[in-house]
C-alpha cells in the first residue's frame, strides 16, 4: 500500500524545501484547469501514457486507488477525452484522490460534483477510442517535468509540484498541516447563475464636476 500523502498547499511545499535547503521541488510548467470537486489534492503517483485511448485509464481506476493520483500523459491532445464522469466516479469510489491529465476531459458538470481532483488542459465532448493502447507506470513528461510512478504530487490552484519519494518523506511528512477548507469537496454554483454573475456589470454613479 502506498504511503499516505497529506495535502499541503503547493506554496508551502515549495517554501519548506527552499528554506531548509532540501531538493528543489519540480514545478509543472503547465496551466491546468481545475474541473473536479476538489481544488487541492496530493498523493503518490501512478501513470498512464496513451494517445486518444483511455483503455488503461479505465483499467487503473478499477483498482484500489489507496490515495493515489493518476497522472495521464495524453501528449496534450485535445481531440478525445481521457476522463469523463463515469471514470471519475469509479475512481473516487475506489479511493483515488485525483487526476492530472495532459490532455482533455469531458462531462464537466459531473466532474464538478464528484469528490475527486481533476486537473486537465481543457475539455472536449468526444470520447476516446478503446483499443487497449498505451503503457502504465512509466516515466512521463508533463510541463517540462519528468514524473515517475511512486513520486509525490501536490496540486492546487497555484499549480502542480512533484517530489521524489525520499524528499517527500523527509520534508513534508515532518510538518503536516491540516488541509484548508477549499481542498475538500465543495458545492459548485449552478452554471446558469454562474454565467449571469460573470456577465453582470456594476453601475457606477457619475461624479459631479468640481466648480
N, C-alpha and C positions, 0 to 999 in steps of 0.2 A: 504494500500500500504506500503511495507517495506521501512524503512529509506534508503536513498541513502548512499552508502559506497564508497567514492572516493578511487581510487587505490593509495597506497603508497608502496614503496619498503619494503619488509619484514624486512630488516635490520633496516630501520628507525622506523618501528613499534616497533620492539624489543627494540631499543635504547630509544625511547620515554618513554616506560613503565619502563624499567630498571632504567633510570636516574631520573625519577620522583617518584620512589617508588610505582608505581601502581601495579596492579595484573600482575604477570609474564605471558606473552603470552605462550600459549601451542604450541610447535613446533612439527609438524607432522614428526615423525622419519621414513620416507619412501622416497626412492629416485624415485620420479616420473619422467617420461619423458614428456617434453612439445611438444605436437603434433598439437596444434591448430594454428590459425592465430594470436593469442596474446600470448606473453610470460609472461605478467603480467596482473592480474585482481583481483578484490575484490568485495565482495557483501555479502548480507545476505544469510544464508544457508537454503536450503531445502534439504531433504534427501530422498534417496530410499535405501532400504535394500532388495536385491534379489540375488539369485544364478543362473547364466546362463539363465536368463529370463529377458528381458528388457521391458516387457509389461508396467510396471509402469513408466519406464523412458519415454517411448513414450507418456504416459498419461500426465506426468508432463510437458514436453516441448510443448505440445499442448495448455497449459495455458499461460496467460501473465507472462513473467519472471520478469518484473519490476526490472531489475538489479540484480537478484539473481544468486547464484551459486548452481548448483545441485551436491551434494556430494553423490556418489553411492558406497555403500558397497557391492561389489560383492564377498566378502570373499577371495579376492586375486586370484580368479580363472582365469586361462589363457586358459580355454577351449573354451569359447564363447565371442564374442564381445558385450559389453554392450552399446556402442555408435558407430555409423557409420556416413557416410557422410550425409545421409538424415536426421537423427535425429539431427545432429549438425546444419545443415542448418535451419531446422524448429525452433530449439531453438534460434538461432541468430535472425531470423526473428521475433520471439515473445518476444525478449527483455531479454533473458538470457545472462549472460556475460561469464559464464564458467562452465566447468565440472571438478570435481576431482573424478577419477574413481579408486577405489581399485579393479582393475581387468583389463581386456583387452578392446581395441577398434580396429576399422579397418577403411579402406578407408583413409589411411594416407595422400594421395595427396589431397583428398577433404577436410579433416580436416585442412590441412595447408593453404588452400585457403579460409577458412571460418573465418569471423570476430568474433571469439569466442575463449576463452581459453580452452584447453583440456589437463589436466594432468592425466596420466594413468601409470600403471605399464609396459605396453608394448602393442604389437599388436598381433592379431590373425585373420586370414581371415574368420573364420566361424561365422555366425550369431547365435543369441540366439534362444531358444525355446520361444513360445508365449502362455503361459498358465495362465497369469494373477496372477502369484505367487509373493508374496513379500509384503512389507509394506512401507508406506510413512510417512515422517516427524516423524520418531522415532529416538532415540539416536543411533548413530553408532560409532564404534571404528575403527579408521584408524591410523596406525603408532603409536599405543600406546596412542592416544588422543581420548577421547570421544567427539563427535561433535553432537550438538543438533540443531534442526531446530530453526532458529532465531539468532544463533551465527553469528559473523562476521568472514569471512575468507579472508586472503590475500595470493596470490600465485605469485611467480616469479621464476626465475632460481635458486635462493638460497633455495627455499623450500616453505612450507606452514605454516602459522601462524594463530592460531584460538584464538579469543577473545570472551568472553560472551558479550551480548548486552550492559550491563551497562558500562563496562570498555571501550568498543569501543567508545561509545558515549561521555564519559567524557574525553578521552585522545586523540584519533586520530582525532576526528572531530574538536578538538580545534586548531590543527595546520595542516591545509590542505596543501599539496604540489602538484604542477602541476605534472601530470603523465609524466614520461620520455618518449622520443620517442619510445623506444623499447617496451613499454607497449601497444602500439596501433598496429593495424593490419599492417603487412608488407609483401612485396612480398617475396616468398621463392625461392631459386635458383632452376633451372631445375635439376631434380635428376641425369641426365646423367653428366651434368657439375659438379655437386657437387661431384659425385663419382670420376671423373677424378682429381678434385682438391685435394681430400683426398689422392689419391694414388700417387700424384706427388712427386718425390724425388728431393731434392735440390742437385745440383752438386757443390762440394767444391774443389777448385784447391789445389793440393798438396803443402805443404810447403817445400821449398828448404832446404836441410840440412845446418847447420851452420858449417863453417870451411871446 
